[in-house]
Amino acid sequence: MAAPQRRGGGGVRVRPWLRHAVLFPGATCGSFYTSDLRFVKEYPTLPTYRVLDLEGQVINPAEDPGLSQERCVAIYRNMLCLNALDVIMYEAQRQGRISFYMTNYGEEATHMGSAEALTLDDVIFGQYREAGVLLHRGFTLDEFMNQCYSNARDEGKGRQMPIHYGSKRLNFHTISSPLATQIPQAAGAAYALKRSGKAAVAVCYFGEGAASEGDFHAALNIAATTESPVLFFCRNNGYAISTPVRDQYRGDGIASRGHGYGMHTIRVDGNDVLAVYRAVQAARALALRDAQPVLIEALTYRVGHHSTSDDSSAYRDKKEVADWQRQDSPNVRFRKYLERKGWWDDAAEAHAKKTLRAQVLQAFARAEKVKKPALQHLFTDVYDTLPPHLQAQQAELQRLLEKYPNELNTADFETSV
């Protein structure tokens, strides 16, 4: 608090601006005094940043990021590859070949646009619908299949449900099922990156449903007060697990919450891959330059069911889904952009879809033939030295396998305990 001016002639003379400024320690944003009794509820609606219109036309040429033909085609091919992966794995779950799956239809632009703007040094915390981010960072189809099949080549050694991917090589933390746990973890990782001086950010993906969890609010407050370089990327697809946004919140989406935590915020058209790329690219630069968190809300639409355990027709009309697919598909919009550039045509589309489907099926067939992880991995990777209680459990398992050799087909597993 600035000191009042020196006494003179009859008391303390206060600088004019101090007569109206709120000087309490808790008023950090330049509040001022008023005699007008008024409760505030309405704020200006945050705009939604867009580069492409629905016909793939760049609205403002100055906003075209100028990505090369090679990079744009790579983005689009990965969008198609993600679709092929979803079709085959969804059908595999329905056939009982894997236990669970989540598709990514309608949200492809949020994946590829954001991933294109990041580096492999950036640390990723996903929720469970970021398969495209991993794909674009270099996660192979074999790695996807091995994880979904929980086989011996799965880096997680079969301990996770399908689609709970993770990759140390790609700086992608393993996904966990509980909502929002990754958000405070990302805030902590960003603080560690800041302390280390590394030119990298933490990036945390979550849906608007997860933003209703307490972890969301704690994480944003931690990141803001520690001034840590983290990008909070909210995929607002309108329905969370099965709850329309009108039943989730009354404010101006998720982006409006950024103001309350004193952080830079942007809302972006999540069906526009170039807008997502530009927003994340600029947010990353800002976070690194100023050591500040950034909140990004990407407005999109989940075309598929929430998961193979969900039937979205219970809470939304099928015609609504079909209309979104027809009128504002991220893939179609970006394809139109490529066609305007002369970088894509019907022949390229047909060849890419045929080739990518074949590649997914080949990886699928390879993974299905691989045995399950060795039973010994029930006990590894938690303790450096196996403690007595786990040694006892391991011995008990071995005894039961020997006593009941026909109850468990150990031939399905790699070398057993």
WOCORQUI-V688446 format. One record per residue. N is the residue number from 0. RES is the residue in one small letter. PSI is psi in degrees with one decimal (* if undefined). OMEGA is omega as a letter, one per 40 degrees, with the letter a starting at -180 (NA if undefined). NEAR is the number of other ideal C-beta (glycine too) atoms within 8 Angstrom. Layout:
BEGIN
n=N res=RES psi=PSI omega=OMEGA near=NEAR
n=N res=RES psi=PSI omega=OMEGA near=NEAR
END
This chain:
BEGIN
n=0 res=m psi=128.6 omega=i near=3
n=1 res=a psi=143.9 omega=i near=5
n=2 res=a psi=144.3 omega=i near=4
n=3 res=p psi=163.1 omega=i near=8
n=4 res=q psi=163.3 omega=a near=8
n=5 res=r psi=148.6 omega=i near=4
n=6 res=r psi=151.8 omega=i near=5
n=7 res=g psi=131.1 omega=i near=6
n=8 res=g psi=13.0 omega=i near=3
n=9 res=g psi=26.9 omega=i near=3
n=10 res=g psi=-170.0 omega=a near=5
n=11 res=v psi=127.9 omega=i near=6
n=12 res=r psi=120.3 omega=a near=8
n=13 res=v psi=137.2 omega=i near=8
n=14 res=r psi=143.2 omega=a near=7
n=15 res=p psi=-41.4 omega=a near=5
n=16 res=w psi=-23.2 omega=a near=6
n=17 res=l psi=-19.4 omega=a near=10
n=18 res=r psi=-25.6 omega=a near=7
n=19 res=h psi=-17.5 omega=a near=6
n=20 res=a psi=140.6 omega=i near=10
n=21 res=v psi=121.3 omega=a near=7
n=22 res=l psi=6.9 omega=i near=6
n=23 res=f psi=148.1 omega=a near=5
n=24 res=p psi=-31.0 omega=a near=3
n=25 res=g psi=-10.8 omega=a near=4
n=26 res=a psi=88.9 omega=a near=9
n=27 res=t psi=-5.1 omega=a near=4
n=28 res=c psi=25.4 omega=i near=5
n=29 res=g psi=42.0 omega=i near=5
n=30 res=s psi=161.3 omega=i near=7
n=31 res=f psi=157.2 omega=i near=7
n=32 res=y psi=148.5 omega=i near=8
n=33 res=t psi=152.4 omega=i near=5
n=34 res=s psi=8.5 omega=a near=4
n=35 res=d psi=110.1 omega=i near=4
n=36 res=l psi=108.0 omega=a near=3
n=37 res=r psi=127.6 omega=i near=5
n=38 res=f psi=136.6 omega=a near=3
n=39 res=v psi=125.9 omega=i near=5
n=40 res=k psi=-39.9 omega=a near=3
n=41 res=e psi=133.3 omega=i near=3
n=42 res=y psi=160.0 omega=i near=7
n=43 res=p psi=135.4 omega=i near=3
n=44 res=t psi=133.7 omega=i near=5
n=45 res=l psi=136.3 omega=i near=10
n=46 res=p psi=165.5 omega=i near=5
n=47 res=t psi=116.2 omega=a near=8
n=48 res=y psi=134.7 omega=a near=11
n=49 res=r psi=144.7 omega=i near=10
n=50 res=v psi=-45.6 omega=a near=14
n=51 res=l psi=140.1 omega=i near=15
n=52 res=d psi=-176.8 omega=a near=7
n=53 res=l psi=-16.1 omega=i near=7
n=54 res=e psi=10.4 omega=i near=6
n=55 res=g psi=16.8 omega=i near=13
n=56 res=q psi=133.3 omega=i near=9
n=57 res=v psi=122.4 omega=a near=10
n=58 res=i psi=-46.8 omega=i near=8
n=59 res=n psi=108.4 omega=a near=7
n=60 res=p psi=-28.1 omega=i near=5
n=61 res=a psi=-19.5 omega=a near=4
n=62 res=e psi=-5.4 omega=i near=9
n=63 res=d psi=121.2 omega=a near=9
n=64 res=p psi=-12.4 omega=i near=9
n=65 res=g psi=30.4 omega=i near=4
n=66 res=l psi=145.6 omega=a near=9
n=67 res=s psi=164.4 omega=i near=6
n=68 res=q psi=-42.1 omega=a near=7
n=69 res=e psi=-44.8 omega=a near=6
n=70 res=r psi=-40.1 omega=a near=9
n=71 res=c psi=-42.0 omega=i near=14
n=72 res=v psi=-38.6 omega=i near=11
n=73 res=a psi=-41.7 omega=i near=8
n=74 res=i psi=-48.5 omega=a near=15
n=75 res=y psi=-40.4 omega=i near=13
n=76 res=r psi=-37.5 omega=i near=10
n=77 res=n psi=-30.3 omega=i near=12
n=78 res=m psi=-42.5 omega=i near=17
n=79 res=l psi=-38.8 omega=i near=12
n=80 res=c psi=-41.0 omega=i near=13
n=81 res=l psi=-39.8 omega=i near=14
n=82 res=n psi=-43.7 omega=i near=12
n=83 res=a psi=-41.5 omega=i near=13
n=84 res=l psi=-43.5 omega=a near=13
n=85 res=d psi=-42.7 omega=a near=13
n=86 res=v psi=-49.3 omega=a near=9
n=87 res=i psi=-41.5 omega=a near=12
n=88 res=m psi=-31.0 omega=i near=13
n=89 res=y psi=-44.1 omega=i near=12
n=90 res=e psi=-36.6 omega=i near=8
n=91 res=a psi=-39.2 omega=i near=12
n=92 res=q psi=-41.6 omega=i near=14
n=93 res=r psi=-25.8 omega=i near=7
n=94 res=q psi=-1.6 omega=i near=6
n=95 res=g psi=15.0 omega=a near=4
n=96 res=r psi=-25.3 omega=i near=6
n=97 res=i psi=164.5 omega=a near=10
n=98 res=s psi=-20.4 omega=a near=5
n=99 res=f psi=150.6 omega=i near=11
n=100 res=y psi=155.5 omega=i near=14
n=101 res=m psi=127.5 omega=i near=11
n=102 res=t psi=169.8 omega=a near=8
n=103 res=n psi=13.6 omega=a near=14
n=104 res=y psi=131.1 omega=i near=10
n=105 res=g psi=-16.4 omega=a near=15
n=106 res=e psi=16.8 omega=a near=16
n=107 res=e psi=-36.5 omega=a near=15
n=108 res=a psi=-33.6 omega=i near=16
n=109 res=t psi=-34.4 omega=a near=14
n=110 res=h psi=-60.1 omega=a near=17
n=111 res=m psi=-37.9 omega=i near=15
n=112 res=g psi=-43.1 omega=a near=16
n=113 res=s psi=-42.6 omega=a near=16
n=114 res=a psi=-36.6 omega=i near=11
n=115 res=e psi=-28.7 omega=a near=11
n=116 res=a psi=-5.8 omega=a near=11
n=117 res=l psi=167.4 omega=i near=13
n=118 res=t psi=166.4 omega=i near=5
n=119 res=l psi=-13.5 omega=i near=8
n=120 res=d psi=-21.1 omega=i near=8
n=121 res=d psi=140.2 omega=a near=12
n=122 res=v psi=124.1 omega=a near=14
n=123 res=i psi=133.2 omega=i near=15
n=124 res=f psi=107.4 omega=a near=13
n=125 res=g psi=167.9 omega=i near=14
n=126 res=q psi=-83.6 omega=i near=12
n=127 res=y psi=3.1 omega=i near=9
n=128 res=r psi=47.6 omega=i near=11
n=129 res=e psi=31.5 omega=a near=12
n=130 res=a psi=-35.3 omega=a near=13
n=131 res=g psi=-31.6 omega=i near=16
n=132 res=v psi=-46.2 omega=i near=14
n=133 res=l psi=-44.1 omega=a near=14
n=134 res=l psi=-45.2 omega=a near=13
n=135 res=h psi=-24.6 omega=i near=12
n=136 res=r psi=-11.8 omega=i near=13
n=137 res=g psi=8.4 omega=i near=7
n=138 res=f psi=128.0 omega=a near=11
n=139 res=t psi=161.6 omega=i near=7
n=140 res=l psi=-36.0 omega=i near=11
n=141 res=d psi=-40.0 omega=i near=10
n=142 res=e psi=-39.5 omega=i near=11
n=143 res=f psi=-48.7 omega=a near=15
n=144 res=m psi=-42.4 omega=a near=13
n=145 res=n psi=-37.7 omega=i near=13
n=146 res=q psi=-44.3 omega=a near=15
n=147 res=c psi=-29.8 omega=i near=13
n=148 res=y psi=-7.0 omega=a near=12
n=149 res=s psi=44.8 omega=a near=12
n=150 res=n psi=-175.9 omega=a near=12
n=151 res=a psi=-17.2 omega=i near=12
n=152 res=r psi=-1.1 omega=i near=7
n=153 res=d psi=126.3 omega=a near=12
n=154 res=e psi=-24.1 omega=i near=9
n=155 res=g psi=2.8 omega=i near=11
n=156 res=k psi=34.1 omega=i near=10
n=157 res=g psi=16.1 omega=a near=11
n=158 res=r psi=-5.8 omega=a near=6
n=159 res=q psi=156.5 omega=i near=11
n=160 res=m psi=158.8 omega=i near=7
n=161 res=p psi=150.5 omega=a near=14
n=162 res=i psi=5.4 omega=i near=12
n=163 res=h psi=69.1 omega=a near=13
n=164 res=y psi=159.9 omega=i near=14
n=165 res=g psi=151.1 omega=a near=11
n=166 res=s psi=110.6 omega=i near=12
n=167 res=k psi=-38.7 omega=a near=6
n=168 res=r psi=-35.6 omega=a near=5
n=169 res=l psi=13.0 omega=i near=11
n=170 res=n psi=41.5 omega=a near=10
n=171 res=f psi=108.6 omega=a near=13
n=172 res=h psi=143.2 omega=a near=10
n=173 res=t psi=133.8 omega=a near=9
n=174 res=i psi=141.9 omega=i near=14
n=175 res=s psi=152.0 omega=a near=7
n=176 res=s psi=-42.5 omega=a near=6
n=177 res=p psi=138.0 omega=a near=5
n=178 res=l psi=135.1 omega=i near=9
n=179 res=a psi=-1.6 omega=a near=13
n=180 res=t psi=-27.2 omega=a near=9
n=181 res=q psi=-15.8 omega=a near=15
n=182 res=i psi=-50.8 omega=i near=17
n=183 res=p psi=-28.5 omega=i near=11
n=184 res=q psi=-41.0 omega=i near=11
n=185 res=a psi=-38.4 omega=i near=17
n=186 res=a psi=-41.8 omega=i near=18
n=187 res=g psi=-40.9 omega=i near=9
n=188 res=a psi=-38.7 omega=i near=12
n=189 res=a psi=-38.3 omega=i near=16
n=190 res=y psi=-39.2 omega=i near=12
n=191 res=a psi=-40.6 omega=i near=8
n=192 res=l psi=-40.6 omega=i near=14
n=193 res=k psi=-44.8 omega=a near=12
n=194 res=r psi=-33.9 omega=a near=6
n=195 res=s psi=-17.6 omega=a near=6
n=196 res=g psi=10.7 omega=a near=4
n=197 res=k psi=138.7 omega=a near=6
n=198 res=a psi=67.6 omega=a near=4
n=199 res=a psi=158.8 omega=i near=11
n=200 res=v psi=160.9 omega=i near=14
n=201 res=a psi=141.4 omega=i near=17
n=202 res=v psi=125.7 omega=a near=14
n=203 res=c psi=119.8 omega=i near=15
n=204 res=y psi=141.1 omega=i near=14
n=205 res=f psi=163.5 omega=i near=15
n=206 res=g psi=171.3 omega=a near=12
n=207 res=e psi=-23.1 omega=i near=16
n=208 res=g psi=-40.4 omega=i near=10
n=209 res=a psi=-25.2 omega=i near=14
n=210 res=a psi=-6.8 omega=i near=12
n=211 res=s psi=-8.2 omega=i near=9
n=212 res=e psi=153.3 omega=i near=9
n=213 res=g psi=-31.2 omega=a near=6
n=214 res=d psi=-32.5 omega=i near=12
n=215 res=f psi=-49.6 omega=a near=13
n=216 res=h psi=-41.2 omega=i near=7
n=217 res=a psi=-42.4 omega=a near=9
n=218 res=a psi=-44.6 omega=a near=15
n=219 res=l psi=-37.7 omega=i near=17
n=220 res=n psi=-41.6 omega=i near=9
n=221 res=i psi=-48.0 omega=a near=13
n=222 res=a psi=-38.1 omega=a near=17
n=223 res=a psi=-43.3 omega=a near=11
n=224 res=t psi=-28.0 omega=i near=6
n=225 res=t psi=-3.9 omega=i near=9
n=226 res=e psi=61.4 omega=a near=9
n=227 res=s psi=142.6 omega=a near=14
n=228 res=p psi=84.3 omega=i near=13
n=229 res=v psi=138.3 omega=i near=16
n=230 res=l psi=115.5 omega=i near=14
n=231 res=f psi=109.1 omega=a near=15
n=232 res=f psi=106.0 omega=a near=13
n=233 res=c psi=120.7 omega=i near=14
n=234 res=r psi=98.7 omega=i near=15
n=235 res=n psi=94.2 omega=a near=14
n=236 res=n psi=6.8 omega=i near=13
n=237 res=g psi=-16.0 omega=a near=9
n=238 res=y psi=1.3 omega=a near=13
n=239 res=a psi=-134.9 omega=i near=12
n=240 res=i psi=-47.0 omega=i near=7
n=241 res=s psi=18.4 omega=a near=9
n=242 res=t psi=113.8 omega=i near=10
n=243 res=p psi=150.4 omega=a near=9
n=244 res=v psi=-27.3 omega=i near=12
n=245 res=r psi=-20.3 omega=i near=4
n=246 res=d psi=2.0 omega=a near=5
n=247 res=q psi=-39.7 omega=a near=10
n=248 res=y psi=164.5 omega=i near=8
n=249 res=r psi=-8.9 omega=a near=2
n=250 res=g psi=-173.5 omega=a near=6
n=251 res=d psi=74.1 omega=i near=7
n=252 res=g psi=-156.5 omega=i near=13
n=253 res=i psi=-31.7 omega=a near=11
n=254 res=a psi=-34.8 omega=a near=14
n=255 res=s psi=-20.9 omega=a near=12
n=256 res=r psi=-19.9 omega=i near=11
n=257 res=g psi=-37.1 omega=a near=11
n=258 res=h psi=-39.2 omega=a near=8
n=259 res=g psi=-24.8 omega=i near=6
n=260 res=y psi=7.9 omega=i near=11
n=261 res=g psi=39.9 omega=a near=7
n=262 res=m psi=155.6 omega=i near=12
n=263 res=h psi=138.5 omega=a near=10
n=264 res=t psi=144.9 omega=i near=13
n=265 res=i psi=142.4 omega=i near=13
n=266 res=r psi=135.6 omega=a near=13
n=267 res=v psi=150.6 omega=i near=15
n=268 res=d psi=105.6 omega=a near=12
n=269 res=g psi=-4.5 omega=i near=15
n=270 res=n psi=5.0 omega=a near=12
n=271 res=d psi=101.6 omega=a near=15
n=272 res=v psi=-33.6 omega=a near=15
n=273 res=l psi=-35.6 omega=i near=15
n=274 res=a psi=-42.0 omega=i near=14
n=275 res=v psi=-44.3 omega=i near=18
n=276 res=y psi=-49.9 omega=a near=14
n=277 res=r psi=-41.5 omega=a near=13
n=278 res=a psi=-45.1 omega=a near=13
n=279 res=v psi=-39.4 omega=i near=15
n=280 res=q psi=-46.9 omega=a near=10
n=281 res=a psi=-37.5 omega=i near=9
n=282 res=a psi=-40.9 omega=i near=13
n=283 res=r psi=-44.8 omega=i near=13
n=284 res=a psi=-41.9 omega=i near=8
n=285 res=l psi=-44.7 omega=a near=11
n=286 res=a psi=-39.1 omega=i near=15
n=287 res=l psi=-42.7 omega=a near=11
n=288 res=r psi=-43.8 omega=a near=6
n=289 res=d psi=0.8 omega=a near=7
n=290 res=a psi=59.8 omega=a near=9
n=291 res=q psi=148.2 omega=i near=10
n=292 res=p psi=156.1 omega=i near=17
n=293 res=v psi=135.4 omega=i near=14
n=294 res=l psi=125.6 omega=i near=16
n=295 res=i psi=124.0 omega=i near=16
n=296 res=e psi=116.2 omega=i near=13
n=297 res=a psi=111.9 omega=i near=16
n=298 res=l psi=120.4 omega=a near=11
n=299 res=t psi=-168.4 omega=a near=15
n=300 res=y psi=124.3 omega=i near=10
n=301 res=r psi=110.2 omega=a near=12
n=302 res=v psi=-40.6 omega=a near=8
n=303 res=g psi=175.3 omega=i near=12
n=304 res=h psi=160.8 omega=i near=8
n=305 res=h psi=-42.3 omega=i near=11
n=306 res=s psi=-177.4 omega=i near=8
n=307 res=t psi=-6.8 omega=i near=10
n=308 res=s psi=6.7 omega=a near=5
n=309 res=d psi=147.7 omega=i near=9
n=310 res=d psi=100.9 omega=a near=5
n=311 res=s psi=-12.1 omega=i near=13
n=312 res=s psi=-12.7 omega=i near=7
n=313 res=a psi=-20.8 omega=a near=5
n=314 res=y psi=4.5 omega=i near=8
n=315 res=r psi=153.8 omega=a near=9
n=316 res=d psi=138.4 omega=i near=6
n=317 res=k psi=-32.1 omega=i near=7
n=318 res=k psi=-36.0 omega=i near=6
n=319 res=e psi=-44.6 omega=i near=8
n=320 res=v psi=-45.3 omega=a near=11
n=321 res=a psi=-37.9 omega=i near=8
n=322 res=d psi=-42.6 omega=i near=8
n=323 res=w psi=-43.4 omega=i near=12
n=324 res=q psi=-40.2 omega=a near=9
n=325 res=r psi=-39.5 omega=a near=6
n=326 res=q psi=-29.1 omega=a near=7
n=327 res=d psi=60.2 omega=i near=8
n=328 res=s psi=127.4 omega=i near=11
n=329 res=p psi=-38.3 omega=a near=16
n=330 res=n psi=-45.5 omega=a near=11
n=331 res=v psi=-42.4 omega=a near=7
n=332 res=r psi=-44.4 omega=a near=17
n=333 res=f psi=-34.2 omega=i near=17
n=334 res=r psi=-41.5 omega=i near=12
n=335 res=k psi=-37.5 omega=i near=11
n=336 res=y psi=-45.6 omega=i near=14
n=337 res=l psi=-40.3 omega=i near=13
n=338 res=e psi=-38.1 omega=i near=11
n=339 res=r psi=-32.7 omega=i near=8
n=340 res=k psi=-13.1 omega=a near=9
n=341 res=g psi=21.3 omega=a near=4
n=342 res=w psi=-2.6 omega=a near=8
n=343 res=w psi=150.2 omega=i near=10
n=344 res=d psi=-177.2 omega=a near=6
n=345 res=d psi=-37.9 omega=a near=5
n=346 res=a psi=-42.0 omega=i near=6
n=347 res=a psi=-37.7 omega=i near=8
n=348 res=e psi=-49.6 omega=a near=10
n=349 res=a psi=-43.0 omega=a near=8
n=350 res=h psi=-42.7 omega=a near=8
n=351 res=a psi=-45.1 omega=a near=10
n=352 res=k psi=-41.7 omega=i near=10
n=353 res=k psi=-45.5 omega=a near=8
n=354 res=t psi=-45.3 omega=a near=8
n=355 res=l psi=-39.4 omega=i near=12
n=356 res=r psi=-41.3 omega=i near=11
n=357 res=a psi=-40.9 omega=i near=8
n=358 res=q psi=-40.6 omega=i near=11
n=359 res=v psi=-43.8 omega=i near=13
n=360 res=l psi=-37.7 omega=i near=9
n=361 res=q psi=-43.3 omega=i near=9
n=362 res=a psi=-38.6 omega=i near=13
n=363 res=f psi=-47.9 omega=a near=12
n=364 res=a psi=-39.3 omega=i near=8
n=365 res=r psi=-45.3 omega=a near=10
n=366 res=a psi=-36.5 omega=a near=14
n=367 res=e psi=-22.0 omega=a near=9
n=368 res=k psi=-11.1 omega=a near=5
n=369 res=v psi=139.1 omega=i near=10
n=370 res=k psi=166.3 omega=i near=8
n=371 res=k psi=159.3 omega=i near=9
n=372 res=p psi=153.9 omega=i near=13
n=373 res=a psi=142.8 omega=a near=10
n=374 res=l psi=-22.7 omega=a near=11
n=375 res=q psi=-22.0 omega=a near=10
n=376 res=h psi=-0.7 omega=i near=11
n=377 res=l psi=-18.6 omega=a near=7
n=378 res=f psi=-2.1 omega=a near=10
n=379 res=t psi=167.7 omega=i near=7
n=380 res=d psi=8.8 omega=i near=4
n=381 res=v psi=-47.3 omega=i near=5
n=382 res=y psi=143.8 omega=i near=6
n=383 res=d psi=-43.6 omega=i near=2
n=384 res=t psi=127.0 omega=a near=4
n=385 res=l psi=121.0 omega=a near=7
n=386 res=p psi=164.0 omega=a near=7
n=387 res=p psi=-39.8 omega=a near=5
n=388 res=h psi=-32.0 omega=i near=6
n=389 res=l psi=-32.4 omega=i near=11
n=390 res=q psi=-40.0 omega=i near=9
n=391 res=a psi=-41.9 omega=i near=8
n=392 res=q psi=-38.5 omega=i near=9
n=393 res=q psi=-41.6 omega=i near=13
n=394 res=a psi=-38.3 omega=i near=8
n=395 res=e psi=-40.7 omega=i near=8
n=396 res=l psi=-43.3 omega=i near=11
n=397 res=q psi=-39.6 omega=i near=9
n=398 res=r psi=-42.1 omega=a near=8
n=399 res=l psi=-35.9 omega=i near=8
n=400 res=l psi=-37.4 omega=i near=13
n=401 res=e psi=-33.6 omega=a near=6
n=402 res=k psi=-34.8 omega=a near=6
n=403 res=y psi=68.1 omega=a near=7
n=404 res=p psi=-22.0 omega=a near=7
n=405 res=n psi=-7.0 omega=a near=3
n=406 res=e psi=-28.8 omega=a near=4
n=407 res=l psi=124.0 omega=a near=5
n=408 res=n psi=90.3 omega=a near=4
n=409 res=t psi=-9.3 omega=i near=9
n=410 res=a psi=-19.9 omega=i near=4
n=411 res=d psi=-10.0 omega=a near=6
n=412 res=f psi=158.6 omega=i near=12
n=413 res=e psi=176.7 omega=a near=8
n=414 res=t psi=124.5 omega=a near=5
n=415 res=s psi=178.8 omega=i near=9
n=416 res=v psi=* omega=NA near=9
END
